[in-house]
Amino acid sequence: MRLIFDCLVLEITRRCNMSCAHCLRGPSQNLDMDPKIIDRVTTQVDHIHSITFSGGEPSLNGAAIEHFRWASFFFNCSFEYFWLTTNARMFKENFYTALWELYSIAGDPEACVLTISGDQYHGIRSNRAMMKYQDLPFFSYEKMDDIPDGALLDEGMASINQLGAYQQVNLQKELQNAEWDNEGDTLYVGDTIYINAKGDVLLGCDLSYKSQKKHAVGNVLAEPLADILRRQLPQRLQSA
């Protein structure tokens, strides 16, 4: 069974160089994604339309982005474009280089995005980081605005600091946008799939580290990703 993803999110680190009062993840942790997790994904997935690198602060683990570039090429896992946000607190050369190299092999490079968290919670940014990142052809200003009142999810630090305005309801229980190809050996997954730094698989990305424990549907280090996702299919698709 092969997989095609519309949107895959890899939580490449739980480290962070900030302690934002609103962070939905919660307190940072000294944990980076094991390269084995990236290998497990890229050996089973044929194509990813959109790959997002999440954190933590993604710039603290540029090595994971570089490893994804190598693994996606070596294991023939193509992708169209990437998307990620940095706090630009400091400039990280290996992160910058890894993004340039990943951009060079993207199927749709014009859709690639690096943006900076410029809201009221993220504070001072490095002048050098701002200068270097803004010069990239895939830089975007889309996350540079303040977060409106009432827009914070009641998870992680936002919950601890009583800043969360709403709670997540009706968390996804199964894949809602999936279908088999005509031969029945490749599964197209239109849902967002989130794989955290521990290898846990989740059917959504807006969860704190604490909540992720409760809602994980499997772990790619323990069993094949394809088997995990097959269990999440609606009953009508289980028999393919």
DOMAR-467357 format. One line per 2 residues: number of its first residue (from 1); for each residue z, x, y of N, C-alpha, C. Coordinates in nm, 4 decimals. Layout:
// DOMAR-467357
NUM = Z X Y Z X Y Z X Y  ...;
//
This chain:
// DOMAR-467357
1 = 0.0000 0.0843 -0.1197 0.0000 0.0000 0.0000 0.0000 0.0872 0.1239  -0.0973 0.0631 0.2113 -0.1078 0.1360 0.3364 -0.0703 0.0443 0.4529;
3 = -0.0371 0.1062 0.5658 0.0129 0.0311 0.6804 -0.0675 0.0621 0.8055  -0.0870 -0.0408 0.8879 -0.1432 -0.0257 1.0214 -0.0466 -0.0955 1.1178;
5 = -0.0029 -0.0233 1.2194 0.0937 -0.0773 1.3150 0.0288 -0.1034 1.4501  0.0661 -0.2146 1.5093 0.0268 -0.2389 1.6482 0.1187 -0.1609 1.7424;
7 = 0.2500 -0.1641 1.7154 0.3459 -0.0970 1.8032 0.4601 -0.0388 1.7211  0.4718 0.0932 1.7220 0.5792 0.1628 1.6531 0.6632 0.2370 1.7552;
9 = 0.7948 0.2231 1.7448 0.8878 0.2944 1.8328 0.9698 0.3909 1.7488  0.9700 0.5181 1.7874 1.0516 0.6196 1.7220 1.1625 0.6633 1.8165;
11 = 1.2855 0.6441 1.7729 1.4024 0.6875 1.8505 1.4258 0.8356 1.8161  1.3653 0.9252 1.8925 1.3626 1.0660 1.8529 1.4921 1.1408 1.8823;
13 = 1.5786 1.0825 1.9623 1.7093 1.1439 1.9862 1.8077 1.0402 2.0369  1.9360 1.0671 2.0119 2.0425 0.9873 2.0722 2.1198 1.0698 2.1748;
15 = 2.0732 1.1923 2.1969 2.1337 1.2738 2.3011 2.0860 1.2256 2.4384  2.1697 1.2444 2.5385 2.1295 1.2096 2.6741 2.2064 1.2971 2.7724;
17 = 2.1411 1.3305 2.8833 2.2052 1.4105 2.9871 2.2577 1.3244 3.1006  2.2690 1.1935 3.0755 2.3282 1.1009 3.1714 2.4211 1.0053 3.0962;
19 = 2.4984 0.9302 3.1726 2.5876 0.8280 3.1152 2.5743 0.7020 3.1994  2.4592 0.6394 3.1920 2.4295 0.5248 3.2780 2.5164 0.4038 3.2424;
21 = 2.5656 0.3385 3.3445 2.6560 0.2251 3.3256 2.5882 0.1069 3.2587  2.4553 0.1007 3.2647 2.3832 -0.0158 3.2130 2.3159 0.0087 3.0786;
23 = 2.3262 0.1289 3.0235 2.2472 0.1671 2.9065 2.2717 0.0749 2.7872  2.1662 0.0127 2.7382 2.1847 -0.0825 2.6278 2.2178 -0.0133 2.4971;
25 = 2.1893 0.1174 2.4843 2.2176 0.1885 2.3596 2.3661 0.2123 2.3393  2.4400 0.2306 2.4482 2.5817 0.2652 2.4371 2.6028 0.4135 2.4605;
27 = 2.7228 0.4644 2.4325 2.7509 0.6071 2.4521 2.6538 0.6942 2.3731  2.6112 0.8054 2.4340 2.5179 0.8954 2.3663 2.5835 0.9583 2.2439;
29 = 2.4996 1.0073 2.1531 2.5459 1.0723 2.0306 2.4690 1.2026 2.0121  2.5324 1.2996 1.9504 2.4679 1.4295 1.9286 2.3832 1.4230 1.8017;
31 = 2.2695 1.3548 1.8122 2.1847 1.3306 1.6957 2.0384 1.3301 1.7352  1.9574 1.4106 1.6662 1.8126 1.4093 1.6805 1.7494 1.3561 1.5527;
33 = 1.6310 1.2981 1.5667 1.5577 1.2497 1.4500 1.5165 1.3678 1.3617  1.5447 1.3571 1.2326 1.5033 1.4578 1.1358 1.3509 1.4537 1.1222;
35 = 1.2820 1.5684 1.1271 1.1363 1.5692 1.1075 1.0919 1.5010 0.9785  1.1794 1.4961 0.8777 1.1447 1.4288 0.7524 1.1148 1.2805 0.7755;
37 = 1.1814 1.2217 0.8740 1.1574 1.0805 0.9043 1.0152 1.0625 0.9570  0.9735 1.1512 1.0449 0.8375 1.1465 1.0992 0.7363 1.1671 0.9877;
39 = 0.7648 1.2581 0.8959 0.6751 1.2817 0.7828 0.6642 1.1589 0.6946  0.7775 1.0934 0.6678 0.7759 0.9732 0.5834 0.6885 0.8643 0.6465;
41 = 0.6956 0.8525 0.7784 0.6166 0.7504 0.8472 0.4680 0.7859 0.8438  0.4331 0.9068 0.8842 0.2920 0.9422 0.8995 0.2188 0.9570 0.7656;
43 = 0.2922 0.9765 0.6561 0.2258 0.9817 0.5255 0.1936 0.8428 0.4717  0.2562 0.7391 0.5266 0.2349 0.6029 0.4760 0.1571 0.5133 0.5712;
45 = 0.1404 0.5586 0.6947 0.0739 0.4767 0.7961 -0.0641 0.5341 0.8243  -0.1661 0.4486 0.8209 -0.3029 0.4931 0.8481 -0.3322 0.4994 0.9979;
47 = -0.2788 0.4024 1.0717 -0.3127 0.3960 1.2140 -0.2008 0.3273 1.2917  -0.1755 0.3777 1.4132 -0.0781 0.3199 1.5059 -0.1506 0.2940 1.6365;
49 = -0.1497 0.1704 1.6817 -0.2162 0.1407 1.8086 -0.1360 0.2017 1.9245  -0.0065 0.1711 1.9303 0.0795 0.2217 2.0368 0.2035 0.2861 1.9770;
51 = 0.2281 0.4134 2.0109 0.3483 0.4832 1.9658 0.4376 0.5091 2.0862  0.5623 0.4634 2.0775 0.6596 0.4846 2.1843 0.7682 0.5788 2.1354;
53 = 0.8032 0.6756 2.2180 0.9127 0.7672 2.1870 1.0323 0.7276 2.2714  1.1402 0.6900 2.2025 1.2576 0.6362 2.2687 1.3762 0.7299 2.2511;
55 = 1.4862 0.6939 2.3146 1.6092 0.7722 2.3054 1.7288 0.6815 2.3251  1.8389 0.7422 2.3732 1.8527 0.8744 2.4296 1.7507 0.9104 2.5363;
57 = 1.7507 1.0384 2.5674 1.6562 1.0942 2.6638 1.5504 1.1718 2.5863  1.4278 1.1189 2.5776 1.3239 1.1799 2.4935 1.2916 1.3251 2.5276;
59 = 1.3062 1.3644 2.6536 1.2703 1.5010 2.6914 1.3614 1.6051 2.6273  1.4760 1.5615 2.5739 1.5677 1.6545 2.5083 1.5234 1.6889 2.3664;
61 = 1.4206 1.6224 2.3169 1.3695 1.6542 2.1833 1.2166 1.6588 2.1845  1.1639 1.7468 2.2681 1.0197 1.7662 2.2710 0.9653 1.8119 2.1374;
63 = 1.0499 1.8787 2.0572 1.0064 1.9267 1.9254 0.9652 1.8099 1.8355  1.0296 1.6949 1.8502 0.9938 1.5791 1.7672 0.8556 1.5261 1.8040;
65 = 0.8226 1.5295 1.9327 0.6901 1.4851 1.9763 0.5838 1.5806 1.9243  0.6123 1.7095 1.9319 0.5199 1.8089 1.8778 0.5046 1.7919 1.7266;
67 = 0.6150 1.7618 1.6578 0.6057 1.7426 1.5133 0.5243 1.6181 1.4812  0.5394 1.5135 1.5598 0.4580 1.3936 1.5381 0.3098 1.4258 1.5554;
69 = 0.2760 1.5050 1.6579 0.1359 1.5426 1.6780 0.0818 1.6157 1.5548  0.1588 1.7119 1.5060 0.1162 1.7874 1.3880 0.1047 1.6961 1.2661;
71 = 0.2063 1.6139 1.2428 0.2093 1.5285 1.1236 0.0989 1.4228 1.1274  0.0751 1.3647 1.2450 -0.0286 1.2621 1.2549 -0.1664 1.3208 1.2245;
73 = -0.1877 1.4450 1.2648 -0.3144 1.5125 1.2344 -0.3212 1.5518 1.0867  -0.2165 1.6146 1.0376 -0.2153 1.6675 0.9010 -0.2229 1.5563 0.7968;
75 = -0.1544 1.4437 0.8232 -0.1495 1.3343 0.7260 -0.2491 1.2226 0.7588  -0.3385 1.2472 0.8542 -0.4436 1.1500 0.8889 -0.3876 1.0150 0.9340;
77 = -0.2859 1.0211 1.0173 -0.2290 0.9003 1.0772 -0.2743 0.8963 1.2234  -0.3811 0.8253 1.2510 -0.4358 0.8226 1.3868 -0.3547 0.7291 1.4764;
79 = -0.3672 0.7478 1.6061 -0.3008 0.6593 1.7026 -0.3901 0.6469 1.8258  -0.3721 0.5357 1.8971 -0.4525 0.5128 2.0162 -0.3895 0.5753 2.1409;
81 = -0.2623 0.5439 2.1650 -0.1982 0.5971 2.2855 -0.0469 0.6006 2.2669  0.0196 0.6743 2.3553 0.1658 0.6815 2.3541 0.2228 0.6264 2.4842;
83 = 0.3514 0.5929 2.4773 0.4238 0.5410 2.5948 0.5666 0.5930 2.5861  0.6189 0.6458 2.6959 0.7596 0.6852 2.6986 0.8092 0.6978 2.8408;
85 = 0.9422 0.6905 2.8523 1.0108 0.7007 2.9808 1.1092 0.8160 2.9760  1.1137 0.8933 3.0841 1.2136 0.9993 3.0975 1.2972 0.9743 3.2224;
87 = 1.4193 1.0279 3.2230 1.5000 1.0152 3.3454 1.4689 1.1266 3.4457  1.3901 1.2273 3.4043 1.3495 1.3383 3.4924 1.4685 1.4089 3.5564;
89 = 1.5787 1.4063 3.4869 1.6977 1.4744 3.5383 1.6756 1.6259 3.5453  1.5954 1.6746 3.4518 1.5589 1.8160 3.4510 1.4193 1.8303 3.3918;
91 = 1.3526 1.9380 3.4257 1.2199 1.9630 3.3702 1.2342 2.0382 3.2396  1.1672 1.9877 3.1346 1.1714 2.0504 3.0031 1.0298 2.0931 2.9659;
93 = 1.0094 2.2238 2.9611 0.8751 2.2786 2.9379 0.8175 2.2362 2.8030  0.9005 2.2389 2.6966 0.8459 2.2051 2.5649 0.8090 2.0569 2.5555;
95 = 0.8795 1.9726 2.6269 0.8478 1.8299 2.6343 0.7144 1.8101 2.7064  0.6987 1.8754 2.8188 0.5761 1.8694 2.8989 0.4551 1.9151 2.8172;
97 = 0.4703 2.0282 2.7485 0.3617 2.0822 2.6669 0.3283 1.9900 2.5499  0.4325 1.9363 2.4856 0.4106 1.8466 2.3711 0.3322 1.7227 2.4122;
99 = 0.3610 1.6684 2.5300 0.2885 1.5505 2.5778 0.1422 1.5833 2.6073  0.1179 1.6973 2.6698 -0.0198 1.7388 2.6967 -0.0993 1.7482 2.5659;
101 = -0.0389 1.8103 2.4647 -0.1088 1.8303 2.3383 -0.1292 1.6983 2.2638  -0.0311 1.6091 2.2734 -0.0465 1.4778 2.2105 -0.1554 1.3976 2.2810;
103 = -0.1580 1.4059 2.4109 -0.2609 1.3388 2.4918 -0.4005 1.3829 2.4502  -0.4138 1.5099 2.4126 -0.5450 1.5654 2.3798 -0.6040 1.5070 2.2512;
105 = -0.5209 1.4466 2.1657 -0.5730 1.3903 2.0401 -0.5618 1.2376 2.0357  -0.5182 1.1754 2.1455 -0.5040 1.0294 2.1488 -0.6412 0.9634 2.1386;
107 = -0.6483 0.8529 2.0649 -0.7737 0.7800 2.0525 -0.8160 0.7148 2.1826  -0.7177 0.6708 2.2614 -0.7445 0.6075 2.3907 -0.6573 0.6758 2.4964;
109 = -0.6928 0.7972 2.5379 -0.6064 0.8732 2.6291 -0.5807 0.8044 2.7623  -0.6738 0.7226 2.8078 -0.6549 0.6554 2.9366 -0.5410 0.5534 2.9331;
111 = -0.4996 0.5126 2.8134 -0.3899 0.4168 2.8002 -0.2530 0.4850 2.7868  -0.2512 0.6177 2.7709 -0.1242 0.6903 2.7561 -0.0404 0.6791 2.8834;
113 = 0.0916 0.6703 2.8656 0.1808 0.6547 2.9806 0.3066 0.7394 2.9649  0.3367 0.8161 3.0690 0.4697 0.8733 3.0910 0.5180 0.8166 3.2221;
115 = 0.6352 0.7562 3.2213 0.6920 0.7038 3.3436 0.8352 0.7528 3.3578  0.8940 0.7299 3.4743 1.0274 0.7806 3.5058 1.1192 0.6639 3.5388;
117 = 1.2392 0.6666 3.4836 1.3394 0.5647 3.5161 1.3872 0.5887 3.6595  1.3379 0.5070 3.7511 1.3714 0.5264 3.8923 1.4578 0.4162 3.9492;
119 = 1.5276 0.3439 3.8622 1.6090 0.2318 3.9086 1.7397 0.2802 3.9711  1.8216 0.1859 4.0119 1.9451 0.2159 4.0862 2.0524 0.2817 4.0010;
121 = 2.0354 0.2835 3.8678 2.1381 0.3388 3.7799 2.1146 0.4857 3.7448  1.9945 0.5355 3.7673 1.9598 0.6677 3.7155 1.9798 0.7837 3.8119;
123 = 2.0046 0.7547 3.9381 2.0473 0.8595 4.0308 1.9434 0.9668 4.0591  1.9920 1.0881 4.0847 1.9098 1.1994 4.1315 1.8176 1.2507 4.0206;
125 = 1.6951 1.2826 4.0604 1.5979 1.3404 3.9690 1.5618 1.4819 4.0144  1.5198 1.5636 3.9212 1.4799 1.7009 3.9508 1.3486 1.7019 4.0288;
127 = 1.3464 1.7737 4.1408 1.2236 1.7832 4.2198 1.1105 1.8463 4.1392  1.1440 1.9487 4.0605 1.0410 2.0147 3.9801 0.9868 1.9194 3.8737;
129 = 1.0779 1.8458 3.8086 1.0331 1.7500 3.7075 0.9427 1.6448 3.7703  0.9814 1.5931 3.8835 0.9005 1.4919 3.9505 0.7624 1.5467 3.9846;
131 = 0.7568 1.6670 4.0381 0.6299 1.7273 4.0768 0.5395 1.7484 3.9551  0.5966 1.8059 3.8480 0.5173 1.8362 3.7292 0.4705 1.7083 3.6585;
133 = 0.5608 1.6120 3.6421 0.5258 1.4910 3.5695 0.4264 1.4049 3.6481  0.4428 1.3983 3.7792 0.3527 1.3162 3.8598 0.2098 1.3707 3.8607;
135 = 0.1926 1.4976 3.8307 0.0593 1.5568 3.8255 -0.0139 1.5279 3.6944  0.0572 1.4771 3.5969 -0.0060 1.4473 3.4681 -0.1028 1.3294 3.4823;
137 = -0.2177 1.3335 3.4168 -0.3156 1.2247 3.4301 -0.2681 1.0929 3.3714  -0.1622 1.0976 3.2906 -0.1111 0.9746 3.2295 0.0214 0.9299 3.2905;
139 = 0.0565 0.9863 3.4083 0.1810 0.9437 3.4734 0.1641 0.8056 3.5361  0.2720 0.7258 3.5285 0.2714 0.5913 3.5866 0.4020 0.5678 3.6629;
141 = 0.3937 0.4879 3.7681 0.5120 0.4528 3.8481 0.5759 0.3216 3.8011  0.5382 0.2713 3.6854 0.5753 0.1351 3.6475 0.7245 0.1114 3.6255;
143 = 0.8043 0.2177 3.6025 0.9484 0.1987 3.5814 1.0311 0.2529 3.6979  0.9698 0.2656 3.8151 1.0358 0.3281 3.9287 1.1094 0.2287 4.0182;
145 = 1.1051 0.1009 3.9852 1.1695 -0.0009 4.0689 1.3115 -0.0290 4.0225  1.3929 -0.0832 4.1126 1.5278 -0.1241 4.0765 1.5234 -0.2401 3.9775;
147 = 1.6291 -0.2508 3.8973 1.6408 -0.3588 3.7997 1.7022 -0.4803 3.8700  1.6386 -0.5959 3.8644 1.6919 -0.7145 3.9328 1.8260 -0.7589 3.8751;
149 = 1.9075 -0.8212 3.9583 2.0324 -0.8807 3.9108 2.0013 -0.9842 3.8026  2.0812 -0.9848 3.6993 2.0622 -1.0820 3.5923 1.9637 -1.0402 3.4863;
151 = 1.9113 -0.9163 3.4951 1.8083 -0.8729 3.4008 1.8612 -0.7812 3.2917  1.9917 -0.7549 3.2903 2.0475 -0.6620 3.1926 2.0936 -0.7347 3.0667;
153 = 2.0506 -0.6830 2.9533 2.0935 -0.7354 2.8246 2.2383 -0.6950 2.7992  2.3151 -0.7845 2.7412 2.4576 -0.7604 2.7167 2.4761 -0.6792 2.5880;
155 = 2.4334 -0.5542 2.5944 2.4422 -0.4620 2.4816 2.4908 -0.3268 2.5323  2.5516 -0.2487 2.4443 2.5873 -0.1119 2.4771 2.6778 -0.0990 2.5989;
157 = 2.6423 -0.0052 2.6893 2.7241 0.0199 2.8074 2.7247 -0.0991 2.9029  2.6162 -0.1731 2.9085 2.6133 -0.2918 2.9947 2.7188 -0.3930 2.9517;
159 = 2.7392 -0.4041 2.8209 2.8432 -0.4934 2.7698 2.9820 -0.4375 2.7974  3.0005 -0.3076 2.7712 3.1299 -0.2432 2.7949 3.1697 -0.2545 2.9420;
161 = 3.0734 -0.2370 3.0310 3.1010 -0.2389 3.1752 3.0837 -0.3772 3.2377  3.0648 -0.4774 3.1535 3.0519 -0.6168 3.1970 2.9391 -0.6356 3.2985;
163 = 2.8276 -0.5682 3.2712 2.7099 -0.5809 3.3567 2.6023 -0.6675 3.2924  2.6154 -0.6907 3.1618 2.5134 -0.7676 3.0903 2.5116 -0.9123 3.1332;
165 = 2.3922 -0.9636 3.1591 2.3791 -1.1009 3.2082 2.3424 -1.1997 3.0985  2.2863 -1.1502 2.9880 2.2467 -1.2425 2.8817 2.2537 -1.1720 2.7476;
167 = 2.2675 -1.2523 2.6424 2.2748 -1.1999 2.5074 2.1458 -1.2290 2.4329  2.1128 -1.1409 2.3407 1.9933 -1.1599 2.2608 2.0183 -1.2731 2.1602;
169 = 1.9271 -1.3656 2.1552 1.9399 -1.4774 2.0613 1.8200 -1.4778 1.9671  1.8385 -1.5382 1.8528 1.7311 -1.5529 1.7542 1.6649 -1.4196 1.7204;
171 = 1.7482 -1.3232 1.6820 1.6934 -1.1947 1.6388 1.5996 -1.2160 1.5209  1.4901 -1.1435 1.5217 1.3861 -1.1599 1.4210 1.4403 -1.1320 1.2812;
173 = 1.4143 -1.2238 1.1890 1.4614 -1.2112 1.0513 1.3532 -1.1643 0.9554  1.2273 -1.1824 0.9950 1.1159 -1.1413 0.9101 0.9969 -1.1065 0.9994;
175 = 0.8971 -1.0436 0.9409 0.7756 -1.0128 1.0158 0.7042 -1.1423 1.0532  0.6693 -1.1562 1.1786 0.6079 -1.2795 1.2264 0.4595 -1.2647 1.2538;
177 = 0.4122 -1.1403 1.2589 0.2709 -1.1182 1.2880 0.2176 -1.0096 1.1942  0.1947 -1.0476 1.0714 0.1476 -0.9523 0.9698 0.0415 -1.0184 0.8831;
179 = -0.0527 -0.9391 0.8360 -0.1554 -0.9921 0.7461 -0.2137 -0.8794 0.6613  -0.2625 -0.9156 0.5429 -0.3245 -0.8204 0.4524 -0.4736 -0.8094 0.4822;
181 = -0.5322 -0.6937 0.4485 -0.6767 -0.6832 0.4558 -0.7377 -0.7562 0.3362  -0.8693 -0.7608 0.3295 -0.9369 -0.8387 0.2245 -0.9077 -0.7876 0.0845;
183 = -0.8833 -0.6581 0.0709 -0.8551 -0.6002 -0.0608 -0.7083 -0.6159 -0.1004  -0.6228 -0.6497 -0.0046 -0.4815 -0.6691 -0.0340 -0.4024 -0.5414 -0.0540;
185 = -0.4556 -0.4283 -0.0044 -0.3814 -0.3034 -0.0217 -0.3398 -0.2389 0.1111  -0.3788 -0.2991 0.2235 -0.3389 -0.2500 0.3553 -0.2779 -0.3650 0.4339;
187 = -0.1584 -0.3411 0.4887 -0.0871 -0.4428 0.5652 -0.0950 -0.4096 0.7136  -0.1481 -0.5029 0.7916 -0.1481 -0.4909 0.9370 -0.0199 -0.5546 0.9901;
189 = 0.0572 -0.4787 1.0689 0.1835 -0.5276 1.1243 0.1702 -0.5371 1.2762  0.1684 -0.6579 1.3277 0.1576 -0.6793 1.4721 0.2907 -0.6812 1.5432;
191 = 0.4000 -0.6919 1.4680 0.5339 -0.6905 1.5267 0.5695 -0.5477 1.5725  0.6634 -0.5379 1.6666 0.7160 -0.4068 1.7047 0.8130 -0.3598 1.5977;
193 = 0.7882 -0.2411 1.5436 0.8765 -0.1810 1.4437 0.9496 -0.0641 1.5081  1.0809 -0.0644 1.4972 1.1655 0.0393 1.5578 1.2314 0.1193 1.4453;
195 = 1.2144 0.2511 1.4503 1.2796 0.3389 1.3537 1.3726 0.4314 1.4301  1.5018 0.4217 1.4001 1.5977 0.4971 1.4806 1.6162 0.6395 1.4299;
197 = 1.7020 0.7134 1.4988 1.7191 0.8562 1.4707 1.7769 0.8827 1.3325  1.8338 0.7807 1.2690 1.8881 0.7944 1.1343 1.7868 0.7540 1.0267;
199 = 1.6722 0.7019 1.0709 1.5719 0.6547 0.9758 1.5820 0.5068 0.9453  1.6762 0.4361 1.0098 1.6886 0.2926 0.9887 1.5705 0.2192 1.0511;
201 = 1.5251 0.1143 0.9842 1.4121 0.0343 1.0302 1.4637 -0.0973 1.0863  1.4144 -0.1335 1.2060 1.4572 -0.2566 1.2728 1.3365 -0.3355 1.3204;
203 = 1.3515 -0.4666 1.3243 1.2437 -0.5555 1.3686 1.2645 -0.5913 1.5154  1.2857 -0.4919 1.5976 1.3095 -0.5109 1.7398 1.3692 -0.3849 1.7980;
205 = 1.3568 -0.3704 1.9297 1.3977 -0.2435 1.9909 1.5132 -0.2557 2.0888  1.5565 -0.3757 2.1249 1.6592 -0.3911 2.2283 1.7976 -0.4102 2.1678;
207 = 1.8432 -0.3080 2.0955 1.9732 -0.3132 2.0310 2.0514 -0.1856 2.0587  2.1825 -0.1987 2.0759 2.2682 -0.0817 2.0904 2.2759 -0.0078 1.9574;
209 = 2.3242 0.1158 1.9620 2.3430 0.1909 1.8372 2.4363 0.1150 1.7438  2.5367 0.0513 1.7991 2.6317 -0.0250 1.7177 2.5637 -0.1446 1.6510;
211 = 2.4840 -0.2172 1.7260 2.4159 -0.3353 1.6711 2.3090 -0.2972 1.5694  2.2498 -0.1791 1.5864 2.1465 -0.1354 1.4926 2.1997 -0.1274 1.3500;
213 = 2.3255 -0.0878 1.3349 2.3848 -0.0785 1.2007 2.3791 -0.2132 1.1301  2.4036 -0.3186 1.2053 2.4121 -0.4526 1.1480 2.2748 -0.5111 1.1156;
215 = 2.1750 -0.4735 1.1942 2.0453 -0.5405 1.1822 1.9378 -0.4574 1.1128  1.9700 -0.3363 1.0691 1.8712 -0.2541 0.9980 1.8276 -0.3222 0.8691;
217 = 1.6987 -0.3141 0.8378 1.6455 -0.3792 0.7168 1.6139 -0.2774 0.6071  1.6405 -0.1509 0.6326 1.6163 -0.0461 0.5343 1.6171 0.0893 0.6025;
219 = 1.5983 0.1945 0.5226 1.5979 0.3306 0.5753 1.4855 0.4097 0.5092  1.4023 0.4751 0.5897 1.2839 0.5429 0.5360 1.3187 0.6673 0.4558;
221 = 1.4409 0.7180 0.4706 1.4829 0.8318 0.3892 1.5306 0.7875 0.2508  1.5554 0.6577 0.2351 1.6056 0.6050 0.1085 1.4984 0.5381 0.0244;
223 = 1.3940 0.4857 0.0886 1.2872 0.4164 0.0167 1.1613 0.4147 0.1027  1.0451 0.3910 0.0418 0.9203 0.3891 0.1181 0.9202 0.2812 0.2262;
225 = 0.8629 0.3153 0.3401 0.8525 0.2201 0.4502 0.7768 0.0948 0.4072  0.6760 0.1130 0.3260 0.5978 -0.0019 0.2789 0.6847 -0.1008 0.2018;
227 = 0.7748 -0.0515 0.1177 0.8630 -0.1396 0.0409 0.9589 -0.2143 0.1330  1.0082 -0.1458 0.2355 1.0992 -0.2089 0.3314 1.0295 -0.3249 0.4011;
229 = 0.9075 -0.3009 0.4477 0.8364 -0.4037 0.5230 0.7873 -0.5162 0.4335  0.7546 -0.4859 0.3088 0.7129 -0.5920 0.2166 0.8236 -0.6968 0.2023;
231 = 0.9497 -0.6509 0.1974 1.0620 -0.7451 0.1847 1.0759 -0.8350 0.3073  1.0225 -0.7905 0.4209 1.0363 -0.8674 0.5455 0.9199 -0.9631 0.5685;
233 = 0.8265 -0.9661 0.4747 0.7128 -1.0568 0.4899 0.7522 -1.2017 0.4630  0.6879 -1.2964 0.5300 0.7087 -1.4371 0.4953 0.6707 -1.4595 0.3488;
235 = 0.7273 -1.5590 0.2868 0.7081 -1.5831 0.1443 0.5608 -1.5971 0.1070  0.4806 -1.6548 0.1970 0.3382 -1.6764 0.1655 0.2613 -1.5462 0.1526;
237 = 0.3156 -1.4351 0.2070 0.2472 -1.3069 0.2005 0.3087 -1.2108 0.0992  0.4182 -1.2506 0.0357 0.4908 -1.1619 -0.0533 0.4094 -1.1224 -0.1755;
239 = 0.3219 -1.2092 -0.2236 0.2564 -1.1857 -0.3522 0.1300 -1.1022 -0.3441  0.0862 -1.0644 -0.2246 -0.0384 -0.9863 -0.2111 -0.0235 -0.8486 -0.2725;
//
